Amino acid sequence: MSGTFVACLMATIGMANPLRYAEDRAPAIVNPLFATTMSEARIDELVFEGLFADDLELKSAGRLAESFELSADLMSMKIRLRRDVVWHDGEPFDADDVVFTISAYKDPSTASSEAGRVTWVKEAIAMDPYTVFLTFTDPEYAPQDKLHFKILPTHRFGGTPVKRTHNFRTQPVGTGPFKVVSFNEDNSITLARHERYWNAAKVDEVVMREVSDKNYQAKLLTFESLETLIRVLPRDLATLQNDRKVELYPYQTNSWWYLGYNLRRKSLRSEKVRRAIASMINVDDLLAPIGTGDRVSGPFVRSSPFYNHDIAPMSHDPDRGAELLNDAGYTFDGSSWVDNKGKQLTFKLVTLRNLETAMDVVINIQSQLQSKGVAVEPEFLGVAEYRQRVWRNNDFDMILSQWSFDRSEDIYEQFHSSGSRNFIGYANPEVDRMLVAARDAVDPQKKKAVLRDVHRIVATDQPMVFLWTLDSYAALSTKVKGVTVHPFYFFTWASDWALQK
């Protein structure tokens, strides 16, 4: 047994009776304004609340909102707030907090990664301490579906803008079922039940543990040093399925993997080069070693109403790939593809070092492309370097990553030319127009038709190779009762979970 594993086990000795779960990497920040990773989104579910959240049938139900009235012209909304809500520090929650939060998201100086969630709100007004009036830029058919973003306490800030470096990032205050007690030296985070929560949690304490090695996560669960495993690796499924102290919970994520091209690079501005690479990659062979899932042909999961089933995933066709590279002006010299100056076609492929199974996929891509004469230089980046290289400097040729969405499946930020997450540099005026139209659509059928057309156009433009959505299983100790896993955020209904002593 390795020293790392022993240390993980020893770290649990003497603890209370917490619900412990593992993340590959601890959240870098606990502030919904700046959440960019799923580990941050998951802890936000425990600490913060929105005006609305999904019920067990994935329909919007009031959380901080008690009721609402939508105007006949669909241009405004009056929201009545719960009166029994207090912040973790004991201060009362009221309408000013809602108005402040919307202003903070919208403030360009805040530079929130989640700003797109509120662009449709024209104005927010506190009519009285427990009533908020919202006006919209365009008619809204179901605004409650867009009001799931987390609300922040105005009394903890000096107004907008909010800086990412504000001490709130490690001293968060929410209204959710659990409050942050401490950030610990081993990178774990301890949360305690919020005793004045309007729907008191049944678990006394939650501990997020950083366990970077996925192999150890499953072992910690079987050795009863964790109660919750967010996602089970395919190779661990059989072992955990046969463990009578473990229960498996299948869930469908709204997440898909992709191999993205940096369209600012001269070679990759060529659609022929992009299609050649896609044709040379055997996606089924990439998927087989890491699990099971569904191939996708565009920017939605196959179960989405916006998925265009008329568009087939790219086929593995190396001969066609060779033809396309020839057409793009490259020559095969017997071992490599070279340009007209004799320089080998080479791509720098980056991914997050701690992205689950990404290393295996990247090495497989490298092997597949190099066997066809295309050189690939893989780089595995830490979170800070990844953000600097990819998000800020666009210093990459190709990127392996995944996007995760809530049920609104708003892909504006990823594919609109001005989108905050469009680091690949994709720009198509028609797609821009359609993404705005989809956001503004009142009729659900119109929105569906528009986004299916977006799927078609983006798949044709080929700014990335759309790969797959993985089948996911969570594993929990049988000591945890009343478990229902939210497919996107995992812990949305965690206040209903109970832990046997």
C-alpha positions in Angstrom: 0.0 0.0 0.0 1.5 3.3 -1.0 2.4 6.2 1.3 -0.1 8.5 -0.4 -2.9 6.0 0.2 -1.9 5.5 3.9 -1.8 9.3 4.3 -5.3 9.6 2.9 -6.6 6.9 5.3 -4.8 8.4 8.3 -6.2 11.8 7.6 -9.7 10.5 8.2 -9.0 9.2 11.7 -10.6 11.2 14.5 -13.1 13.0 12.4 -16.8 13.3 13.3 -19.4 11.5 11.2 -19.2 13.6 8.0 -20.3 12.9 4.5 -17.0 12.9 2.7 -16.6 13.2 -1.1 -13.6 13.4 -3.3 -12.6 15.9 -6.0 -9.6 15.4 -8.3 -8.7 19.0 -7.4 -10.1 21.2 -4.7 -12.1 24.2 -5.9 -9.9 27.2 -6.6 -12.6 29.6 -5.5 -15.9 29.4 -3.8 -17.8 32.3 -5.4 -20.5 31.6 -8.0 -19.5 34.7 -10.0 -16.3 33.0 -11.0 -17.1 29.3 -11.1 -15.5 27.7 -14.1 -15.1 24.0 -13.0 -17.5 21.3 -12.0 -15.8 21.0 -8.6 -16.6 24.7 -8.0 -20.2 24.2 -9.3 -20.7 21.3 -7.0 -19.6 23.0 -3.8 -21.7 26.1 -4.8 -24.8 23.8 -4.7 -24.0 23.1 -1.0 -23.3 26.6 0.0 -25.5 28.9 -2.1 -29.1 29.0 -3.6 -30.8 30.5 -6.5 -34.3 32.0 -6.7 -35.3 28.7 -8.4 -33.8 25.3 -8.7 -34.8 22.0 -10.3 -37.3 19.7 -8.5 -37.0 16.0 -8.8 -38.7 16.1 -12.2 -36.2 18.7 -13.4 -38.8 21.4 -13.4 -38.1 24.9 -11.9 -39.4 25.2 -8.4 -39.0 28.1 -5.9 -36.0 28.1 -3.6 -35.4 31.6 -2.4 -38.5 32.6 -4.4 -41.8 31.8 -2.8 -44.0 32.8 -5.8 -44.0 34.8 -9.0 -46.2 36.6 -11.4 -45.3 36.9 -15.1 -46.8 39.9 -17.0 -49.2 39.3 -19.9 -46.7 40.7 -22.4 -43.9 38.4 -21.0 -41.7 41.5 -20.5 -41.6 41.6 -16.7 -41.9 39.5 -13.6 -42.7 40.1 -9.9 -41.0 37.7 -7.5 -42.0 37.3 -3.9 -39.2 36.0 -1.7 -39.2 33.7 1.2 -39.2 35.4 4.6 -37.6 32.6 6.6 -34.1 32.8 5.0 -31.0 34.0 6.7 -27.4 34.1 5.5 -24.8 31.8 7.1 -23.6 34.8 9.2 -27.0 35.4 10.6 -27.9 38.4 8.5 -31.4 38.4 6.9 -31.8 37.7 3.2 -33.9 40.2 1.3 -34.6 41.7 -2.1 -31.5 43.9 -2.0 -29.4 40.8 -2.2 -31.1 39.7 -5.4 -30.7 43.2 -7.0 -27.0 43.3 -6.0 -26.3 39.9 -7.4 -27.8 40.6 -10.8 -25.9 43.9 -10.9 -22.6 42.1 -10.0 -23.1 39.5 -12.7 -23.8 42.2 -15.2 -21.1 44.6 -14.2 -18.4 44.4 -17.0 -15.7 45.2 -14.4 -16.6 42.1 -12.5 -15.7 40.0 -15.6 -17.8 37.2 -14.3 -17.5 33.9 -16.2 -21.2 33.5 -15.6 -22.3 36.9 -16.9 -24.3 35.4 -19.7 -26.8 34.1 -17.2 -28.2 37.6 -16.6 -27.8 39.5 -20.0 -31.5 39.0 -20.6 -32.5 40.9 -17.4 -32.9 44.6 -18.3 -33.4 45.9 -14.8 -33.9 44.5 -11.2 -35.7 46.6 -8.6 -36.4 45.9 -4.9 -40.1 46.9 -4.5 -39.9 46.1 -0.8 -37.7 43.8 1.3 -39.4 40.7 0.0 -40.5 41.6 -3.5 -38.3 41.9 -6.6 -39.4 43.3 -9.9 -37.5 42.2 -13.1 -37.9 43.7 -16.6 -36.5 41.8 -19.6 -34.8 42.9 -22.8 -37.2 40.6 -24.8 -40.3 38.6 -24.0 -39.5 35.6 -21.7 -41.7 32.5 -21.9 -40.3 30.8 -18.8 -38.0 33.2 -16.9 -37.9 31.0 -13.9 -35.8 28.5 -15.9 -33.1 31.2 -16.2 -33.2 32.2 -12.5 -31.1 29.3 -11.2 -27.9 31.4 -10.7 -26.7 31.7 -7.2 -27.6 34.8 -5.0 -24.9 36.6 -3.1 -25.0 38.7 0.1 -24.8 42.4 -0.6 -23.6 43.1 2.9 -20.3 41.2 2.3 -19.3 43.5 -0.6 -18.7 47.2 -1.1 -20.7 47.2 -4.2 -20.0 46.2 -7.8 -17.7 45.5 -9.4 -16.6 42.4 -7.5 -13.0 41.2 -7.8 -12.0 37.6 -8.2 -9.4 38.2 -5.4 -12.0 39.4 -2.9 -11.7 37.5 0.4 -15.2 36.1 -0.2 -13.5 33.5 -2.3 -12.3 31.7 0.9 -14.8 33.2 3.3 -18.0 32.5 1.4 -21.4 33.2 2.9 -24.5 31.7 1.4 -28.0 30.7 2.3 -27.6 27.1 1.3 -27.9 24.0 3.5 -24.2 24.0 4.4 -21.7 26.7 5.4 -18.0 26.6 4.9 -16.2 26.2 8.2 -12.6 25.8 7.1 -10.1 25.5 4.2 -7.7 22.9 5.6 -4.0 22.4 5.1 -4.5 19.2 3.1 -6.7 21.1 0.6 -9.9 19.6 2.0 -12.8 21.9 2.8 -15.1 21.3 5.8 -18.7 22.4 5.7 -21.2 22.3 8.6 -25.0 22.2 8.5 -26.6 25.6 8.4 -28.8 25.3 11.4 -31.2 28.1 10.3 -31.7 26.8 6.8 -35.3 26.8 5.9 -35.2 23.1 5.0 -32.6 21.8 7.5 -30.2 19.2 6.1 -30.1 15.8 7.6 -26.3 15.5 7.5 -24.3 17.4 10.1 -21.1 17.8 8.2 -19.7 17.6 4.7 -16.0 17.3 3.9 -14.6 17.8 0.4 -11.3 15.9 0.1 -8.8 16.5 -2.7 -7.7 13.1 -4.1 -5.9 13.7 -7.3 -5.4 10.0 -8.1 -8.7 8.5 -9.3 -7.4 5.0 -8.5 -7.4 6.0 -4.8 -10.8 7.5 -4.8 -12.5 4.1 -5.4 -10.2 2.5 -2.8 -11.1 5.1 -0.2 -14.7 4.4 -0.7 -14.3 0.6 -0.3 -12.2 1.2 2.8 -15.0 3.5 4.2 -12.9 6.6 4.1 -15.2 8.3 1.7 -19.0 8.1 1.5 -19.4 9.6 -2.0 -17.6 9.1 -5.3 -18.8 11.6 -7.9 -18.0 9.5 -10.9 -16.8 5.9 -11.1 -14.1 5.0 -13.6 -15.2 2.2 -15.9 -12.5 -0.1 -14.6 -13.9 0.2 -11.1 -17.5 -0.4 -11.9 -17.4 -4.2 -11.5 -15.6 -4.0 -8.2 -17.9 -1.5 -6.7 -21.0 -3.2 -8.1 -20.0 -6.3 -6.1 -19.3 -4.4 -2.9 -22.3 -4.8 -0.6 -21.4 -1.6 1.2 -21.6 0.5 -1.9 -24.6 1.6 -4.0 -24.2 2.7 -7.6 -26.3 5.6 -9.0 -26.5 6.0 -12.8 -27.0 9.6 -14.0 -27.0 11.3 -17.3 -24.7 14.4 -17.5 -25.3 17.3 -19.8 -21.7 17.2 -20.8 -19.8 16.4 -24.0 -16.1 16.0 -24.9 -14.4 17.7 -27.8 -11.1 18.2 -29.6 -11.1 21.9 -30.3 -9.0 23.8 -32.9 -7.5 27.2 -32.4 -8.9 28.9 -35.4 -6.4 31.7 -35.1 -3.7 29.4 -36.3 -3.1 29.7 -40.1 -3.1 25.9 -40.8 -6.3 25.4 -38.8 -8.2 28.2 -40.5 -8.4 25.8 -43.4 -11.6 23.7 -43.2 -9.9 21.1 -45.2 -7.1 20.6 -42.6 -9.7 20.5 -39.8 -11.7 17.9 -41.6 -8.6 15.9 -42.5 -7.7 15.6 -38.8 -11.2 14.6 -37.9 -11.2 11.9 -40.6 -7.9 10.5 -39.4 -9.1 10.1 -35.8 -10.9 6.9 -34.9 -13.3 8.2 -32.2 -14.6 4.8 -31.2 -11.0 3.7 -30.5 -10.5 6.8 -28.3 -13.7 6.0 -26.3 -13.3 2.3 -25.8 -10.5 2.4 -23.1 -12.2 5.0 -21.0 -15.8 3.9 -20.8 -19.1 3.8 -22.7 -21.2 6.7 -24.0 -22.8 8.2 -27.1 -21.0 9.7 -30.0 -22.2 13.2 -30.8 -22.1 15.2 -34.0 -22.6 18.7 -32.6 -22.8 20.9 -29.5 -25.6 19.1 -27.6 -26.1 15.7 -26.0 -28.2 13.2 -27.9 -31.0 13.3 -25.4 -31.3 17.1 -25.9 -34.4 18.5 -27.7 -31.8 20.7 -29.6 -29.8 17.8 -30.9 -30.0 17.4 -34.7 -30.3 13.7 -35.4 -30.0 14.3 -39.1 -26.3 15.1 -38.7 -24.1 12.1 -38.3 -20.9 12.0 -36.4 -17.7 12.3 -38.4 -16.6 9.0 -39.9 -13.1 7.5 -39.6 -11.8 7.7 -43.1 -7.9 8.2 -43.3 -7.9 8.0 -47.1 -10.3 11.0 -47.2 -8.1 12.7 -44.7 -5.1 12.3 -46.9 -7.0 13.7 -49.9 -8.0 16.7 -47.9 -4.5 17.5 -46.8 -3.3 17.2 -50.4 -6.1 19.6 -51.4 -4.9 22.0 -48.6 -1.4 22.1 -50.1 0.4 19.5 -48.0 2.6 16.7 -49.3 3.2 13.3 -47.8 7.0 12.6 -48.0 6.7 8.9 -47.1 6.6 9.4 -43.3 5.1 12.9 -42.6 2.9 15.6 -44.0 4.9 18.7 -44.9 4.1 22.1 -46.2 5.5 23.8 -49.3 8.7 24.7 -47.3 9.2 21.1 -46.2 8.1 21.8 -42.6 6.2 19.0 -40.9 2.6 19.5 -40.0 2.7 19.7 -36.2 0.1 20.5 -33.6 0.5 21.4 -29.9 -2.3 19.6 -28.1 -3.1 20.8 -24.6 -5.4 19.5 -21.8 -5.9 19.9 -18.1 -3.6 17.6 -16.2 -6.4 16.6 -13.7 -9.2 16.1 -16.3 -10.4 12.6 -15.8 -9.0 10.1 -18.4 -7.8 13.0 -20.5 -4.2 11.8 -20.5 -5.2 8.5 -22.0 -7.3 10.2 -24.7 -4.5 12.6 -25.6 -1.9 9.9 -25.9 -4.2 7.9 -28.1 -4.9 10.9 -30.4 -1.1 11.5 -30.6 -0.6 7.9 -31.6 -3.4 7.9 -34.2 -2.4 11.1 -35.9 1.4 10.4 -35.9 0.7 7.0 -37.5 -0.9 9.0 -40.4 2.1 11.5 -40.6 0.7 14.3 -38.5 2.9 15.2 -35.5 1.3 16.0 -32.1 3.0 17.5 -29.1 0.9 16.9 -26.0 1.0 19.2 -23.0 -0.7 18.5 -19.7 -1.3 21.8 -17.8 -2.1 22.7 -14.2 -5.2 24.8 -13.6 -3.4 28.1 -13.3 -1.3 27.6 -16.4 -4.3 26.2 -18.3 -6.3 29.4 -17.6 -3.4 31.6 -18.6 -2.4 29.6 -21.8 -5.9 28.8 -23.0 -8.3 31.4 -21.7 -6.1 34.4 -21.8 -3.3 33.9 -24.3 -4.9 31.3 -26.7 -1.5 29.6 -26.7 -2.4 26.2 -28.2 -3.2 24.5 -31.5 -5.7 21.9 -30.3 -7.3 21.3 -27.0 -9.0 18.3 -25.5 -11.7 19.2 -23.0 -15.3 18.9 -22.2 -18.2 21.4 -21.7 -20.9 20.8 -19.0 -24.2 22.6 -19.1 -27.4 22.8 -17.0 -30.7 22.0 -18.7 -30.9 25.3 -20.4 -28.1 24.1 -22.7 -27.1 27.7 -23.5 -24.1 27.4 -25.8 -23.9 31.2 -26.6 -20.7 31.8 -24.6 -18.9 28.9 -26.4 -20.0 29.6 -30.0 -21.0 33.3 -30.3 -18.1 35.3 -31.7 -18.1 37.5 -28.6 -18.8 34.6 -26.2 -16.7 34.7 -23.0 -15.7 31.0 -23.4 -15.1 31.1 -27.1 -11.3 30.7 -26.7 -11.1 28.7 -30.0 -11.9 31.9 -31.9 -15.0 30.5 -33.8 -16.9 33.2 -35.7 -19.9 32.8 -38.0 -22.3 35.7 -38.3 -25.2 33.4 -39.0 -24.6 31.4 -35.9 -24.2 34.7 -33.9 -27.6 35.8 -35.1 -29.3 32.4 -34.4 -27.8 32.1 -30.9 -29.3 35.5 -30.0 -32.6 34.5 -31.5 -32.5 31.3 -29.5 -32.0 33.2 -26.3 -34.8 35.6 -27.2 -37.2 32.9 -28.4 -40.6 32.9 -26.5 -41.9 29.8 -28.3 -40.1 26.6 -27.2 -40.7 25.0 -30.6 -39.0 28.0 -32.3 -36.1 27.8 -30.0 -35.7 24.1 -30.7 -35.8 24.6 -34.5 -33.2 27.4 -34.3 -30.8 25.5 -32.2 -31.1 22.3 -34.3 -30.1 24.6 -37.2 -27.2 25.9 -35.1 -26.1 22.3 -34.6 -26.1 21.7 -38.4 -24.1 24.8 -39.2 -21.5 24.3 -36.5 -21.1 20.7 -37.4 -20.5 21.8 -41.0 -18.0 24.5 -40.0 -16.1 21.9 -38.0 -14.5 24.2 -35.4 -13.9 21.1 -33.3 -14.2 17.4 -33.4 -17.3 16.6 -31.4 -16.5 13.4 -29.5 -19.0 11.9 -27.0 -21.0 12.2 -23.8 -20.0 9.6 -21.3 -22.3 7.2 -19.3 -21.8 8.2 -15.6 -22.2 6.4 -12.4 -21.9 7.8 -8.9 -21.0 5.5 -6.0 -22.1 6.1 -2.4 -21.8 4.2 0.8 -25.0 2.3 1.7 -24.9 4.4 4.9 -26.1 7.3 2.9 -29.9 7.2 2.6 -32.4 9.2 0.5 -30.0 9.8 -2.3 -31.1 11.4 -5.5 -28.3 12.7 -7.7 -28.8 15.8 -9.8 -27.5 15.0 -13.4 -25.7 18.3 -13.8 -24.8 19.7 -10.3 -24.9 16.5 -8.3 -25.6 18.0 -4.8 -28.8 20.0 -5.6 -30.9 17.8 -3.4 -28.2 16.9 -0.9 -30.2 18.5 2.0 -32.5 15.4 1.8 -29.6 12.9 2.1 -29.2 11.2 5.5 -26.2 9.5 7.0 -26.5 6.6 9.3 -24.3 6.6 12.4 
